[in-house]
């Protein structure tokens, strides 16, 4: 038995055609638009490979400037946790970490949160979602229904990210994430990062469209690697001083 990499490409190509049809994309973009119109910032969190999707939302060329990326390492960079905490294998399963992340985050009342987690069951993700909703913020989840529905919650409440989100963006990844079966079990060809990034970019694009239709000038980044990029970006970032972080 062997595997066919072309089958992976075909699977992804099919999802690229299907995912934009999801009405939840427009629902999420409407929440983005409302938050930005009220002066809010988009707070994006993902741990592990899901942090790559948070990076698609916060601080990249073509993206919205009023965005802030939250990460597990914030407990060290902005809090008082020792560096060794980041070496814990179970860090993302510890609900207490969510409190430390949020306590050190520049969050304002009108901010919106996007939490990215393929499984949607780990302690940090569920606790952060719980805190976000307790504080009255809109919450968008990017997750896999297929995987989340198939596994138990690792949070003491028994809840999952999908139980708490206002809008759920399904990345269509299968249980276990990968789609090309291997001869001795398991699979290769992970789906979730690609499709979650697509969802993130679709929501951003629809938000920009919404702002343009409302007669507003969307605050969008230029690439830092074009001659005028730095000046353009720094001017826009100054409007959100103290509210967005562009560190590690």
N, C-alpha and C positions, 0 to 999 in steps of 0.2 A: 504493500500500500504506500502511496505517496500523497502529497497534497498539491493542489492546484492554486498557485497564487492569483491567477486570473479570476478564479471564483471569488476571491476576496474583493478584488476590484469591482467585479460585477455586482456583488452584494452591496458594496458601498454606493455604487452608481445608482442602484435601485432606491436606496434610502435617500440619496440626494434628491431624487425626483419626488419622493413621497413626503418627506418631512416638511417642506414648505407649505403643504396643504393643511397643516395642523392649525385650527383656529386659535389654539392657545398662544401662538406666536403674536397674533394681533392683540390678544388680551394682555399679554406681558408688555408689549410695546405701549399699550394705552396706560398701563401703570407706570412705566418709565416716563412717559410724556407728562403725566400728572405730577409725578415727583419732581421732575426737572422744572416744570412750570412754576411750582411752588418754592423753588430754590433748593430743592433737595439734591442729595448726592446718591449715586448708585453704589452700594457697598456689596462687593463680591467676595465670596469665600469658597474655597475648595481646598481639600487636603490631598496629599498624594498626587496621582496623575491629574486629579480634578483641578489642581491649582493652575494647570495650563489653561483651563477654560476661564478661570477667573482673570487670567492675564489677557485673554481675548477681550474681556469686557473692560478692564481697567488699565489704561496707560499705553495704548498702542496706536499706530498710525491708522487713521480712518475711524478711530473710536471716539467716544464721547469723553470730553475733558472732565466733567464733574462725576468722576468715578474713583473709587478707592478699593484697593485690594487688601483683604484680611487674610492672614495665614497663621499656621501653627507657630511659626518662629516669632510671631509678634510678642509672645509671652516672654521672650528673651530680649528682643530688639527694643521693645517699648515698655516691658514690664520688668519685674525683678526676679524672674525665674533663672536659675543657673543654666549655663550652656548645655550641661549634661542632660537636661530634661528632654532636649530634642532627640536624644539617642534612645528614648524609651520606645520599644516596639508597639506598646499599647497606647501611645499618646493620643491618637485620634479616637480612642474608645473611652476616654476619661471625660465625663461630663463637666468636671470642674474646670477643665481647660477652656471651655467656652466662656465661662465667667471672666477668666483672665483676659481672653482675647477682646471681649466686648468692653471690659473695664478700661482697656488701654486704647480703644478705638475712638477716632474723632467723629462721633455720631451725633446728628442733629434730628430734631423732631420729624422733619419731612423726608428723611432719607428712606430709601427703599433697599431691601436686601435681596440678593440672589445667592442662593446656596447650591453648590454643585456637588453632587455625590452620586456615583453610579448605583450604589446599594441603598443609600438613604437610611441606613440603620445604625451607624456608629454613634457613640455617645456624644462626641463633640458636635456633630452635625445636628442631631436631634435636640440637644440642649440649647445650642445656639438658635435654632429655629423656635424653640419654646420661648426663649428670652426675647427674641425679636417680636413675636406675636404678643407677648405679655406687655411689651412697651408700645404696642399699637402701630408697628411698621408694616407696610405691605411686604409680602414674602413670595418670591418666585423660586421654584425648585427646578433644577435640571437634573434628571435622574433616569433610571431605567425601570419602568413598570415591571418588566418581565423578571428582572433580578430582585427588585425590592419585594415584590409579591411572593417570591419563592423562599425568602429567608426570614428568620425571626429578628426582631429588634434587639439591639445590644444596649438599649437605654432602659433604666429602671422603670420608666413609665409604661414600657411596652409599645410606645408610639414610634412611628417612622416619619421621615421628612414629608412623605406624601400625605400624612394625616394633618399637617400643619400649614402647608403652603396654600396661598390664595390662587396661584396659577401653577400648574405642573407642565413642564416641557419634557416630553418623553423622548429620550435619545435613541430609542428602538434597539438598544443593545440587548443581546440575549442573556439568559442566566449564565454567569461565568464570563461574560463580555466577549470572548473570542468565538469565531465562527467556522474555522477550518479544523475538523476533528483530526486528532493524531492517532496512530495505530494502537498505542498502549493506553489510551485514555487522555483526557485533557484536550486542549485545542490551542490553536494559534490564530493570529489575525484579529486583534482587539478592535472593537467598533466604537466604544463610548467616547473616546477623546475626539475622534473625527466628527461624529454626529453632534456631540455636545457643542463643539466649536462652531459648527454650522448653525445650530440653534441660536447661539449667542450672537453671531454675526447677523442673522436674520432679524432678531429682535432689535439690535442696534440700528440696522438699516431702516426698519419700519418706524422706529422712533424718530430718526432723522427725517423721514418722509412726513411723519405727523407734525413735527415742528415746522417744516417748510410750509406745509399746508395751512398752518396756523399763522403764517407770516413772521415766524421767528427765524433768527439766524442760528443754526445748530452749532454749538461749541464743539468742534471736531478737530482732533489732532492731525497735523501734518507729520510725515515721516521726519524723524530727527536727522535723517541722512540725506536730506535735500537742503540746499543752501539757506533757504528762508525758514526752515523748520524750527530751529531753536527759538528764534525771536517770536514767531507766531505762537508756539506752544507756551513759552514762558509768560507771554502777555495774558493768555487765557487762564493759565494755572493761577496767576496772581489774583484772579477773581474769586478763587476758592482757597485762599491761603489759610492754612491751619486745618483744612477739612479733607484734603487729599494728600496721600503720601506716595512718593515715587522712589522709595528705597529698595532694598534687596527683596 
